[in-house]
Amino acid sequence: MERMDSLKLKNCITKSSPYIFSFFIFLLDLKIPLGVAMGMLYVIPILFALLLRSQKHAFFLSVLGSLLTLIGLFLSHPLGVYWEVCFNRSLSIFILWVTYFLVVNQIHSPYLKALEEKQAFLDSIVDTAHDGIITIDQEGRILTFNKGAESLFGYHRHEVLGKNISILMPGEEYTKDHNRFLQRYLASGQKRIIGIGREVVGQKKDGTTFPMYLSVGEFRVGEKHFFTGIVHDLSSIKKVEQEIRHLNEALEIKVKKRTAELEAAIKELEAFCYSVSHDLRAPLRSLDGFSQILLEDYHHLLDEEGQDYLQRIRQASQRMGQLIDDLLDLSKVSRKEMKWHEVNLSQLAREIMENCQQRKPHRKAEIYIQEGMVVNGDAGLLKIALENLLCNAWKFTSKTLHPRISFTMEEREGVHVYHLKDNGAGFEGKFVDKIFLPFQRLHSQEEYPGTGIGLATVQRIIQRHGGRIWAESKVGEGASFFFTISE
């Protein structure tokens, strides 16, 4: 606080010193007879104002020196001719004011230079801008026109400065809208486009038009309004947008064509499925049925070898029927319309394992199913997928001494991964990519019966739910199947 008071006192003394010195000169002037050019000494306090960098103090000291010089003319004792005394005093006052103007010029010269440098700096920024920058007054006259605007509109700045901004607008409609906006804004202050960018059309010197993005800002100098517009050429963007539209139209045509082809293929597939389910299954049923009749009614006419052949015919026809059923199921899961709702996988898994145990009540297995595994999906399709996975685990642990089957869920990198594990026969790891292909079997029909379509069906269902499925296994150590479902 004391330091601040000391600085204020020092500043006050510094500013008052030239005034005190002026009065000291005045007192000295009164003691010396007229004719001595004491008024010239008032130049010293004015020069002191140069150190203060203050035009105001220089002016006050010049006025004070002039007044004291005139007062001294009347109060001092004359020495010499009176007109010479008046001339000397007038010359002193003239020199005081010449000194004042020199001091003021010296005070302002660094600021003027700084202002000029700042103006040149701002002009270089505006001129190096790629976009057009245009300033107009409240009458719409163009005041500035940078090089970006020259490049966009084709005018040189000297051709447009002072002219109305309407020369850059195509047609009277744009000009009328612009004039109405200016009049409304100046009258009411209502801002419709100030600070808001919009797409408009500009007109070049040669009369051609181009799309541009215009953003308008406003500033004031005193009571006058000025507007700055920044213009960005949208020609290349519009060209790209048009190309994208053409590409989209061409793509849409291709998509429609491919969709029609796909619909035709689906109809052919449906016709094939109908043929398979009716035309092919009927002969198989006949083959199986007549073979059974031969075995039951004519077994006494057949030897053991003949009966064995008929039994093989029945087994092959039944297996063929099962294969057809599985193919139809695979086709259905690909075409079935999905109905999305909440599905409790834990409950589905328990029901499936209970059915497996009911079919073979003599089998004992350690089964663990995690509670609370709920997903959003198609209940019918998810049940088919779990039936294939769990029934496979049940089947391939049939020859294991202490079979274990578990179905759990874990989180990996924010994704729920469902894990079905068994300690059954397993398979070689090199086949993990092949087991999801139709008709791929890694065990003989006699060892573990099946058609080889179950896992292909599971994969199709999981993919339709936006997930993926993969497997890990070692021979004799069981298998692990992992799958995800889109959330």
C-alpha positions, 0 to 999 in steps of 0.5 A: 500500500505504501509503495502504491502511495509512493508511486502515485506521489512520484507520478504526480510530482513528475506531471506537475514539474513542467507546470511549476517550472513554467511559473518559475520562468514567469517569475524570472520574466517579471524580474528581467526588463522587457526586451529580453526574450524570456518567453523562449524558455517556455519551450523547455516545459513543452519539451518535457511533455515529450517525456510524458508522451502526452499530447494533452500536457503539451497543449496545456503547457503551450497555452500556459506558456503563451498566457504567461508570455502575454502577462509578462508583456504587461507586467515587466519593465520595458527595455528598448522600443515597445514594438520590438518587445511585442515582436519578440513576445509574438515570436516567442509564442509562435516558437512555442506552438511550433514546438508544440506541433513538433512534440505532438508529431513526435509523440504520435509517430510511433503509434502511427507506425504501429497502426500502419504495421497493424493495418498492413498485418490485417490486410495481409491476413485478409488478402491471403484468405482463400474465401472472399471477404467483403465489407459494405456500409449501411447503404450497401456500398462496397468498402473492401474486396479482398483477393479471395473475392477477386478470384471468386467473382472475377472483378478487380477490387478497383472495379467494385469499390464504392459500387453497390453490392447488388452487382454481385447478385444475380437478378432483381429478386436477390437485390430486392431481398438484400435491400429489404433486409438492410432497411428492416435491420436499420429501422428495427434492428431485427437480425435475420442473417447476422451471425447465421450462415446460409447458401446463396447464389453469386454472380461473376463478372462474366454473368455466370452464377455459382453457389456459395456459402455466405456468413454475415457479421456486423460492426459499428463505428460511431453511429454508422453500421458496417457489414462484413460478408465471408463467401465460400465457393460451394461449386466443388462441393455441389459437384461432388454432391451431384456425383454422389447422387448419381452414384447413389441412383446407379447403386439404387438401380443395381440394388433393385436389380440384385434384389429382384434377382435375390427374390427370384433365387429365393422363390426358386429355393422355396420351390426346391424346398417344396419339391424336396419336402414333398416329391423326394420324401414320398419315394423315401417313405415308400422305400422305407415302408415297403422294406419294412413290409418285406421284413415283417411279412416275408422274412421267412422267405429271406435268408439272413443276408437278404434281411440284412440288405433290407435293414440297410435299405431302411436305415439309409432311407431313414437317414436320407429323410433326416438329412432332408429334414435338416436341410429344410431346417437350415433353409428355414432359419435363413428365410424365417422372419425374426420376431425380437423380444426378450429370451431367457437362454438359461431357462431354454438350456435347462428345458433342453437338457431335461429333455435329453435326460428324459430320453436317456434316463440311465445316463448321469452327467454333471450339468451347470447352467448359469442363471440370468442369461437373458438376450434380445432375439428370436426365441424359436431360432435361439432354441434351435441353436441351443438344441444343436449345441447342447445335444451335441455336447450330450452326444459327444460325452456319451462315452466319457466316464464322468461327463460334464457340461456347462453353459455360462456367460462372461464379459470380454472387452465390454461384450457378453460372450456365451460359453458352452463347454463339455469334456467329451470326445473333442476334435483336432484344432485344425478343423475349427474352421470346417466344422461350421460348414454343411455336411462336415463330420469329424466322426464316423456315423457308427461312432456318433450318428448325425448329418453334419448340418447342425453347426451350420444351422447354429452359425446361420442363426447366430449371424442373423442375431448380429453375432459370431461363433467360434470353437476351441477343442483338443481330442479327448479333452472336450470342446468349447463353443463361444458365441455372441449376440448383438445387444 
